[in-house]
Amino acid sequence: WVTIGGANPANWERLARMMELPELISDSRFRTNADRMQNREALVGILSAKTRERTTRELVAALDGAGIPAGPVNRIGEMLADPHVLAREMVIETDHPIAGRTKALGVPLKLSRTPGSVRRPAPLLGQHTREVLRETGYRDAEIDALVAKGVALAP
């Protein structure tokens, strides 16, 4: 699977030409984005037949070369090994007290002056209940009562 951004007029025309289907540009079914959406099934059929003529890598390279936004839809293993994902530190590893070394999502926003980071693994169920309830004004006796009633879970 490949995702292709051909919605605006310039990208649509580049896409039709790159796919060697320039006749689609003047086809009344596909002239505007609204037309293309109304005739989406027909267009998907036409484009799908052409995209199957190339491997994903070949297709993405051709789309990129034509200036058309596109990218592969990766399987999880492919995504984890993707050079861009690795370079952006979108998958990080943490040491979880029960699960051991685990992978987690990194911080998606990269800010030079205030970089974010994942500082600890996912919490255990109820691990921070007391801390959160204290921050919202509950006293220890009230938290103990909530835990005793089964309303809150805390170690």
N, C-alpha and C positions, 0 to 999 in steps of 0.2 A: 504494500500500500504506500501511496505517496500523496501528500497533501499539496495542492496547487492553488496559489492565489491569483486567479485570473478574473476577478470581479470588475475591476475598473476598465474603461475602454482601452487604454494603452496596453495593459497586461493581457486583456482578452485578445487583442489583435496580434501581439507578440506570440501568445500561446497558439493561436490558430496557425500562424506562419511556421512556428517551430515544429508543430505536429504535422506539417505539410498538408494542412487543411485550410488554405487561404479562402476557399469558397464559403467557409462558415461565416466569415466576416460580413458578407453581404446577404447571407441567408436570413430571411425575415423572421425565422423562429429564434434567431440568436443575436439579432442586431443590437439590442440593449440588454442591460443586466436584468431588467424586468422580463424581457422576452426569454432570456436564457433560463431564468428561474421558472417561468411558466412552462417551458419546454425542457425542463431539467432531465427527465427520464431519457428523452431522445439524445440530448447532449451527452449525458453520462455514457450511454451506449456507444456513441461515436468515439468519444475520447478514450473510453476504456479499451476499445479495440486497438487504438493506436498506442496506448501506454504499454500494452502487453507485448509489443514488439521489441521492447528493450528491458534490460534488467533494471532494478531499482537504482543501482549506482549510475548506470548509463543515463537513465531518464533524469535523475536529479542533476547530474552534471550538465546535460543539455538544457534543462530549464534554467539552471543557474547561469549558464553561458548566454542565454537569451534574455537575462535580466528579469526572469519571472520568479516571484517568491515561491519556494517549494522546499519540501524536505521529506525524508522518509518517515514512515510511521514504524518505529522500531518495536521489536519484541523486547521484553524486559532485559534479557541478557545482552542484546545489542545496545540498548540504551545505557546500561551500566558500563559498557566498554567504549561508548561514543567519545571521541577525542574532545568534542566541545563540552560535553557533560563533565568530563574529567578536568578539563582546563578551568571550568567555572566552579569547580568543587561543589557540584550539585548532589553528589553522593558522598557522604562522609561515613566514618566508622566510629562507633562508641563502644565502651565497655559497660554492658548491662549487668547488674548484680545477679540476675538469674539466667538470662539468655546468653550471656557471654559477649563475645565480639559480634556486633550487629551493624548492618548498614542502615543509614537513615538519610532523609533528604537534607541537603545543605540549605543555606540561606539563599533565596533566589535574588534578592536585591543586593547589589554590590556597590557600596558607598565608600569612597576613598577616605573621607574624614571620619566617618563613624561606621567602620566595618562591623557587620554582625557576625556572630559565630554560634555554633551549637556547643554549649559548654558541658552538657551532661546528657546521659541517655534518657529515654522515655521513663517516666516515673512508674513505680509500682502502683497498683490499685489502692487508692486511699493514702498514698505516701505523703501528700502535702495538705491533706484535709485540715489538720489542726492549724498549720501555718496560714492557710487561706482564711479560715474562719476567724482566727485572731486578728488578721489584718482588716476584716470587716466589722470588728467590734465585739465579737463573742468572747466571753470569759471562759477559762478552762472548765469550770463547773458546768457551764451551759453546753460546751462541746462534749464533755463526758456524758451528759444527759442525752444529747442527740445520738451519740454513738451507742449508748445503752438501749435506746429505743429502736435502733436500726435505721435511723433517718440518715445518718452519716457513717461513712466507713473510714476508720483511722486505726493505725497500729497502736 
